[in-house]
Amino acid sequence: MFGLSFVMGKSVLADELGYLGPIGTYSEQATKIYQSKTPGFEKIVPYKTITAVTTAIASGEVKRGLIPIENSDSGFVAETYGIIFEKLDPDWRIIDEVTIPITSSLLVKPGTKASNIKKIISHPNALRGVATYLKQNFPRIPLIEVSSTAAAAKQVSSGDGTTAAVASPNAAKVYGLETLATNIQDNDYKTNFWVIIRSSLASFDPNSNHLIISIKAPSGSEIFSDTIAKLQDAGFNVVNVNSIPLGESIYSYRYLIRFQSKSKTLKQVTTLLQAMQNSDGQVFLIGAYKR
C-alpha cells in the first residue's frame, strides 16, 4: 500500500502544466510563480474545473498540475477536498506547494455604474473573501457562484453590463473590464496551491519536511492515533486533520492529515511509514515536499 521514490537528478524535459482556467485566474498567477522556479514547464494548459485538472494528471494528458487547496481566510477549497476523499489513492501525488497573496477587485463592463449592477458573480471562496464589502455596498444584490474568478470576469465581458465579477486585478486587463473597486478583500490573505503529478511518475524529495497522509480506518481504529503519535515522535507535527464518513459504513472514515517539521525530513521516517499498515486500516503517503 505504500510507495516511495526519491529524486535522482534526472534531466528536465519540457512538459505541460495544467491549472484552473481560464486565463486570468489566481491559479494562473500561481503557475507563473511555479514556472519561475521550475525549468521545463514553459507551456500552461487551462482547464474548466479543478476536477478536470486532476483527471488530466491521472490520464497523463499533462505532466503536472496546480490545484488550490485553501485560503487563509475562508478555509479549504471544497472541490479539491471532495476529489481527495473520493478514494484512498487519488492516482496522483503532491510534490510541491505554491502560495500567493490575494487581492480582489470588483470588475464591470466598461461604462457600467454601481447602480446598474443586478448580480455579482465569482468563485465561492472569492465571494466569501469579500463578504464584508459586498454586504456594506451591495446588500440586496444576488451573489452567483461560478467555476473560477476568471470565468466570472469572462462572463461579465460578454454580458449586458448588469453583472459584476469579483476577480483579480489582472483579470481586468485580460478581459477588458473596468475596476469599480480594488482591494475589497476582508483581510490580507493568501491562497495555497498543491503541485500534483501522476502517481506512476512521482518522485518525492528525500529532504521533504511536509507530508500529506491519507488514512482509511473504522471508527476507533488505532491506526489513526498511532500514525499521528509515531510521526510526532519522529519530529513531524500535525498541521490539520480533515475527515469524512464513508458510505460503506457509518463507522468507517477517511482521514487526510498534514504534517510538517522544521528540522526532520522524509528520509528519517521512511521505514516508519512503510510499517504503518495493519489489519483494520490503510495508510497512504500521497504527498511530500520541502518548504
C-alpha positions as CSV (number, residue, x, y, z in Angstrom):
1,M,0.0,0.0,0.0
2,F,3.0,2.3,0.5
3,G,5.1,3.6,-2.4
4,L,8.1,5.9,-2.2
5,S,10.7,7.1,-4.6
6,F,13.3,9.8,-4.4
7,V,14.5,12.5,-6.8
8,M,17.6,11.0,-8.6
9,G,18.9,14.1,-10.6
10,K,17.3,13.2,-13.9
11,S,17.4,15.7,-16.8
12,V,14.5,18.1,-17.1
13,L,12.3,17.8,-20.2
14,A,9.8,20.4,-21.5
15,D,6.3,19.4,-20.3
16,E,2.8,21.0,-19.9
17,L,1.4,22.4,-16.6
18,G,-2.3,22.2,-16.1
19,Y,-4.3,24.8,-14.0
20,L,-7.8,26.0,-13.2
21,G,-8.6,28.4,-16.0
22,P,-9.5,30.4,-18.0
23,I,-6.6,32.8,-18.3
24,G,-6.6,35.5,-15.6
25,T,-7.3,33.2,-12.6
26,Y,-5.3,33.2,-9.4
27,S,-4.3,29.7,-10.4
28,E,-2.6,31.1,-13.5
29,Q,-0.8,33.5,-11.2
30,A,0.4,30.5,-9.2
31,T,1.6,28.7,-12.3
32,K,3.8,31.6,-13.2
33,I,5.5,31.5,-9.8
34,Y,6.0,27.8,-10.2
35,Q,7.4,28.2,-13.7
36,S,9.9,30.8,-12.4
37,K,11.5,28.2,-10.1
38,T,10.9,25.0,-12.1
39,P,12.6,24.9,-15.5
40,G,10.9,22.8,-18.3
41,F,7.3,23.9,-17.9
42,E,7.0,26.7,-20.3
43,K,3.6,25.7,-21.6
44,I,0.5,26.0,-19.3
45,V,-2.9,24.5,-20.1
46,P,-6.1,25.9,-18.6
47,Y,-9.0,23.6,-17.5
48,K,-12.6,24.5,-16.7
49,T,-12.6,22.8,-13.2
50,I,-10.3,21.5,-10.6
51,T,-11.6,18.0,-11.3
52,A,-10.6,18.4,-14.9
53,V,-7.1,19.3,-13.8
54,T,-6.7,16.1,-11.7
55,T,-8.3,14.0,-14.4
56,A,-5.7,15.3,-16.9
57,I,-2.9,14.4,-14.5
58,A,-4.2,10.9,-13.8
59,S,-4.6,10.2,-17.5
60,G,-1.2,11.6,-18.5
61,E,-2.7,14.4,-20.6
62,V,-0.4,16.9,-18.8
63,K,2.6,16.0,-16.6
64,R,2.0,18.4,-13.7
65,G,-0.9,20.5,-12.4
66,L,-1.7,23.1,-9.8
67,I,-4.9,22.8,-7.7
68,P,-6.0,25.3,-5.0
69,I,-6.3,23.8,-1.5
70,E,-7.1,26.5,0.9
71,N,-7.4,30.2,1.6
72,S,-6.0,31.7,4.8
73,D,-9.3,33.5,5.5
74,S,-12.1,31.3,4.0
75,G,-10.7,27.8,4.6
76,F,-10.5,24.7,2.4
77,V,-11.5,24.6,-1.2
78,A,-14.4,22.2,-1.3
79,E,-13.9,20.8,-4.7
80,T,-10.3,19.9,-4.1
81,Y,-11.0,18.1,-0.8
82,G,-14.0,16.3,-2.4
83,I,-11.7,14.9,-5.1
84,I,-9.2,13.7,-2.5
85,F,-11.8,12.0,-0.4
86,E,-13.3,10.1,-3.4
87,K,-10.8,7.3,-2.9
88,L,-7.8,6.4,-0.7
89,D,-5.4,6.6,-3.6
90,P,-6.2,9.6,-5.8
91,D,-4.0,8.4,-8.7
92,W,-1.7,11.4,-8.3
93,R,0.8,12.7,-5.7
94,I,1.6,16.1,-4.2
95,I,5.2,17.1,-4.8
96,D,5.2,20.9,-4.0
97,E,3.2,23.8,-2.8
98,V,2.9,27.4,-4.1
99,T,1.5,30.3,-2.0
100,I,0.3,33.6,-3.5
101,P,-1.2,36.8,-1.9
102,I,-4.8,37.5,-2.9
103,T,-6.1,40.9,-4.0
104,S,-9.7,41.1,-5.1
105,S,-11.4,43.7,-7.3
106,L,-14.9,44.4,-8.4
107,L,-14.9,44.4,-12.2
108,V,-17.5,45.5,-14.7
109,K,-18.0,46.0,-18.4
110,P,-16.8,49.5,-19.5
111,G,-19.4,52.1,-18.8
112,T,-21.2,50.1,-16.1
113,K,-22.0,52.0,-12.9
114,A,-22.6,50.6,-9.5
115,S,-26.3,51.4,-9.8
116,N,-26.5,49.2,-12.9
117,I,-25.4,46.0,-11.2
118,K,-28.1,43.4,-10.9
119,K,-25.9,40.4,-9.8
120,I,-22.3,39.7,-8.7
121,I,-20.6,36.5,-9.7
122,S,-17.3,34.7,-8.7
123,H,-15.9,31.5,-7.3
124,P,-17.5,30.7,-3.9
125,N,-14.2,31.2,-2.0
126,A,-13.7,34.6,-3.6
127,L,-17.2,35.7,-2.7
128,R,-16.6,34.6,0.9
129,G,-13.4,36.5,1.0
130,V,-15.1,39.9,0.2
131,A,-18.3,39.3,2.2
132,T,-18.0,42.4,4.3
133,Y,-17.5,44.7,1.3
134,L,-20.5,43.2,-0.6
135,K,-22.7,43.3,2.5
136,Q,-21.9,47.0,3.0
137,N,-22.1,48.1,-0.6
138,F,-24.4,45.7,-2.4
139,P,-26.6,44.2,0.4
140,R,-29.6,43.3,-1.9
141,I,-27.7,42.2,-5.0
142,P,-27.7,38.4,-5.7
143,L,-24.4,36.6,-5.5
144,I,-23.9,33.8,-8.0
145,E,-21.2,31.2,-7.8
146,V,-19.2,30.2,-10.9
147,S,-16.2,27.9,-11.5
148,S,-13.4,30.5,-11.2
149,T,-12.8,34.2,-10.7
150,A,-11.6,34.5,-14.3
151,A,-14.6,32.6,-15.6
152,A,-16.7,35.3,-13.8
153,A,-14.6,38.1,-15.5
154,K,-15.0,36.4,-18.9
155,Q,-18.8,36.2,-18.4
156,V,-19.0,39.9,-17.5
157,S,-17.0,40.9,-20.6
158,S,-19.6,39.2,-22.8
159,G,-22.7,40.3,-20.8
160,D,-25.1,43.1,-21.0
161,G,-23.4,45.4,-18.4
162,T,-25.6,44.5,-15.4
163,T,-23.2,41.9,-13.9
164,A,-20.1,42.5,-11.9
165,A,-17.3,40.0,-11.1
166,V,-15.1,39.6,-8.1
167,A,-11.7,38.7,-9.6
168,S,-8.0,39.5,-9.6
169,P,-6.8,42.9,-10.9
170,N,-5.0,41.0,-13.7
171,A,-8.4,39.7,-15.0
172,A,-9.4,43.3,-15.8
173,K,-6.6,43.6,-18.2
174,V,-7.2,40.2,-19.8
175,Y,-10.9,40.7,-20.4
176,G,-11.0,44.4,-21.0
177,L,-13.0,45.3,-17.9
178,E,-13.2,48.4,-15.7
179,T,-12.4,48.3,-12.0
180,L,-15.1,49.8,-9.7
181,A,-13.2,49.0,-6.6
182,T,-10.0,47.3,-5.7
183,N,-8.5,45.7,-2.5
184,I,-12.0,44.8,-1.4
185,Q,-11.0,41.6,0.4
186,D,-12.0,41.4,4.0
187,N,-8.4,40.7,5.1
188,D,-5.0,40.4,3.7
189,Y,-4.9,36.7,2.9
190,K,-3.2,34.1,0.8
191,T,-4.1,31.0,-1.2
192,N,-2.1,27.8,-1.2
193,F,-1.9,25.5,-4.2
194,W,-0.6,21.9,-4.4
195,V,1.6,20.8,-7.4
196,I,0.5,17.4,-8.4
197,I,1.8,14.7,-10.7
198,R,0.6,11.2,-11.8
199,S,1.3,8.6,-9.2
200,S,3.5,6.4,-11.5
201,L,5.8,9.4,-12.2
202,A,6.0,10.8,-8.7
203,S,9.4,11.2,-7.0
204,F,9.5,12.6,-3.5
205,D,12.4,14.8,-2.4
206,P,14.1,12.8,0.4
207,N,14.6,16.1,2.3
208,S,10.8,16.7,2.4
209,N,9.6,18.3,5.6
210,H,5.9,18.4,4.7
211,L,3.8,15.2,4.5
212,I,0.2,14.5,3.4
213,I,-1.1,11.2,4.7
214,S,-4.4,9.6,3.7
215,I,-5.9,7.0,6.0
216,K,-8.9,4.7,5.7
217,A,-10.0,3.2,9.0
218,P,-13.0,2.2,11.1
219,S,-14.0,4.5,14.0
220,G,-11.8,3.9,17.0
221,S,-9.0,2.3,14.9
222,E,-5.6,2.6,16.5
223,I,-4.0,3.2,13.1
224,F,-5.3,6.9,13.1
225,S,-3.9,7.7,16.6
226,D,-0.7,5.6,16.0
227,T,0.1,7.4,12.8
228,I,-0.1,10.8,14.4
229,A,1.7,9.7,17.6
230,K,4.6,8.0,15.7
231,L,5.1,10.8,13.3
232,Q,5.1,13.3,16.1
233,D,7.7,11.2,17.9
234,A,9.7,11.4,14.7
235,G,9.5,15.2,14.8
236,F,6.6,15.8,12.5
237,N,3.7,17.9,13.9
238,V,0.1,17.9,12.7
239,V,-0.9,21.0,10.7
240,N,-4.5,19.9,10.3
241,V,-6.8,16.9,10.0
242,N,-9.8,16.5,7.7
243,S,-12.2,13.6,7.8
244,I,-15.3,12.2,6.1
245,P,-17.5,9.2,6.9
246,L,-17.6,6.6,4.1
247,G,-20.9,5.5,2.6
248,E,-20.0,1.8,3.1
249,S,-20.4,2.2,6.9
250,I,-21.3,4.9,9.3
251,Y,-18.4,3.7,11.4
252,S,-15.8,3.9,8.6
253,Y,-13.9,7.1,8.0
254,R,-11.3,8.5,5.6
255,Y,-8.8,11.0,7.1
256,L,-6.4,13.5,5.4
257,I,-3.6,14.6,7.8
258,R,-1.0,17.2,7.0
259,F,2.3,17.2,8.9
260,Q,5.3,19.5,8.9
261,S,8.7,19.6,10.6
262,K,11.3,22.4,10.9
263,S,14.2,20.0,11.2
264,K,13.2,16.5,10.3
265,T,13.0,15.1,6.8
266,L,11.2,12.3,5.0
267,K,14.2,10.0,4.7
268,Q,14.2,9.9,8.5
269,V,10.7,8.4,8.7
270,T,10.5,6.1,5.6
271,T,10.8,2.9,7.5
272,L,8.2,4.1,9.9
273,L,5.7,4.9,7.2
274,Q,6.2,1.6,5.5
275,A,5.3,-0.3,8.7
276,M,2.1,1.5,9.5
277,Q,-0.3,-0.8,7.7
278,N,-2.5,-3.1,9.9
279,S,-5.4,-5.4,9.7
280,D,-8.1,-2.8,10.2
281,G,-6.8,0.3,8.3
282,Q,-4.7,1.5,5.4
283,V,-2.2,4.4,5.2
284,F,-1.1,6.2,2.0
285,L,1.6,8.8,1.7
286,I,0.0,11.0,-1.1
287,G,2.3,14.0,-0.8
288,A,5.8,15.1,0.4
289,Y,7.8,18.2,-0.4
290,K,10.3,20.6,1.1
291,R,9.4,24.2,2.0
